[in-house]
Amino acid sequence: MAQHWAGGHTAPVLCIGAAAGADGFLASGAEGGEVTVWTQEGTPLSQLRLTSRDDVTCTVFSSAAPGLLYVSHGETVSILDPRSLKKPVEELKDVGEDEINSLSVSETGASLALADDSGAVRVVDLQTGKVSRTLRKHTNICSSVAFRPQRPQSLVSAGLDMQLMLWNLQKARPVWTYSLQEVLEEEEQSQQRAGQLFNPPLAHCVSVASCGNVLACAAEDGRVHLARVGAGSRLEQQGAIKTHSQGASQAHFLNFMPHAYWLATGGNDGVVALWDISEEPVVAGEVKAQRRKPKNRKSKPQGDEGKRNEQELSEEARSIDPSQTKMALKLKFNHEEKVNWVCPALLKGQASLLVADQSTSLSVYALSGL
């Protein structure tokens, strides 16, 4: 069922990135410092082996400048021209305190955020190439970071300390921290008699929907944990969907679908899946908020009535049972190999998912009929 793109690597592929636009490039990174840029037809356009020979852990394009490719390897980020990979345009050396795991470029193209093994989140000013912010709160490896669309001063991070954090770049501490472990402990207590065992919800990958308010985090417990950011950057609602029989390693929103809440996931069970989570309680609240925004602005409750309504909303958010959410699995692919990366992309106008595993090739699944 999958199409295979071969000839681009000699080592296992670790990551994939797609540039915006109908004719955008694609880039993959592999062990040993290999970087390959692909055409939309799956032909290797150019290849480079970085002199450091460190594993390439993330490849991302800037939506503001699709002619720039950011590649993390070791503690360094190399900036490449995807049309010519002869050598880096610029190297941001030692911007990570330890091995970098994840990159995110702000929508304006002005800032680059990175997550590393030290647990730190660092923000680089791309005009100066210097670290402008270092955010420390994770107590273990920080595995993933993502800027929030439409909010260049806000980003979210996730780590192997089982914490999901929202940051405002003007502050040195998280706006809030959501402990996936506490959610698990509460469930274990409520289901203790059933004798169920859970994998720890180590957070592997975080993604933000194009609305900027809905977050999805793939975790080792086989679920994707969902959170909604409300007014004043509050953690307004949270929940989870069971997506994989083993650890969920990847979760990425698709930004080219009819609505913002299509989610692609990949896991250690060798499954790649596409979900429509628009009717999940966490997401449905955001959809309703968007629809009712003009009306609420005119009839905003005042005084004690407003406080009571806010308290009721908070209690309702806390009372959501993740096991009762309305999953909408649209497509499921038995990839059979452990998934390293899932990258949504439009290939010649066709919605697709590119998948990297322990092999040297890429697999491409067409999302037809949606």
Residue, then its C-alpha position, 0 to 999 in steps of 0.5 A: m500500500a505504501q510507496h517507497w522512496a529509496g536512494g537517499h540514505t545509507a543509514p536509518v532515517l530518523c526525521i522528516g520535514a516538509a516545506a510549505g507550498a504546493d511545490g515544497f521540498l522535503a528533507s530527511g535526516a539519518e544517522g551519521g550526519e546524512v541529510t537528503v532533500w527530495t522532490q515531491e515525486g520522491t527523487p533525491l535532489s541533493q545529499l550531504r553528510l555533515t562533517s560532525r557525523d552526528d545523528v540528524t535528529c530534526t529537519v524543519f523548514s521555515s514557513a516564512a522562508p521556505g528556502l531555509l532548512y534547519v537541521s539539528h545534530g549534536e548540540t549544533v543547528s546547521i542552516l542549509d539551502p535545500r537547493s544546494l547542500k554543498k555546505p551549510v549557509e550558517e552553523l549555530k554551534d553549541v546552541g544546545e546544552d546537550e544533544i538536540n531532539s526537536l526544533s520549531v521555527s516561529e511563524t514569523g521566521a524570527s526565532l528558533a526553539l530547540a529542546d535538548d537532553s539537558g531538559a532545557v528549551r532554548v530560543v535562538d534569535l535568528q537575526t543574531g544567531k544567539v540564544s535569547r532565552t533559556l527555559r529550565k523546568h523539565t527534570n528529564i530530557c526535553s523531547s519536543v518543542a513547538f511554537r503556537p501558531q498565531r502566537p510567536q511569544s508562546l510555545v509548548s514543550a514536552g519531556l521524559d519527565m512526563q510534563l507538558m508545559l506552556w511558556n510565554l517567552q517574556k517569562a522565565r517560568p512556565v505559564w502552567t505545567y500539566s503532569l501526565q503522570e498525575v493523570l495516570e496515578e488517578e486512573e490507577q487508583s480508580q482502576q486498582r481492583a481491575g489490576q491494570l498496568f500502565n506504561p509511564p506516559l513519557a512525553h515524546c512529541v507535541s504538536v499544536a493545531s493551527c488555531g493555536n489553542v489545541l495541543a496533542c502530545a504522543a506518550e509512552d502509555g500509547r495515548v495522545h494527551l490533549a489539552r486546550v488553552g483558554a482565555g488568559s492562557r489558562l489550561e482550560q480542558q484536558g483529556a486523552i485518546k488511546t491511539h496505539s497498543q504500545g508507546a505513541s512516538q509521533a503526533h502531528f496536526l495536518n494544516f492543509m485539511p478542511h478543518a484544523y483537527w486532523l491528527a496523524t500518529g505513529g507508534n512503537d506498535g508499527v501502526v500509522a493512523l489518521w484521526d479526526i478529533s474535532e468531536e473530542p470533548v477537549v477540541a469540541g470546546e474550542v470549536k464552540a468557543q470559536r463559533r460563539k466568540p462574537k456572541n459572548r463578547k456582547s453578553k459577557p456575564q458580569g460580577d458573581e454570575g461570571k465567576r460562577n460560570e468560570q468555576e463551572l467550566s473549570e469543574e467540567a474540564r477536570s471531570i472529563d473521563p479520558s476513556q469516554t472520549k469520542m475517537a474518530l479513526k479515519l485511516k489505519f496503516n499497518h506499517e509493521e516497523k517501529v515508527n521514528w517519524v511521521c510527516p504530513a505533506l501535500l504531494k502534488g496536491q494529494a494529502s499524504l503521510l511520510v514515515a521514517d523507520q529503522s530502514t534507509s528509505l521513506s514510506v509514503y501513504a496517500l490519504s485518499g478518499l477524505 
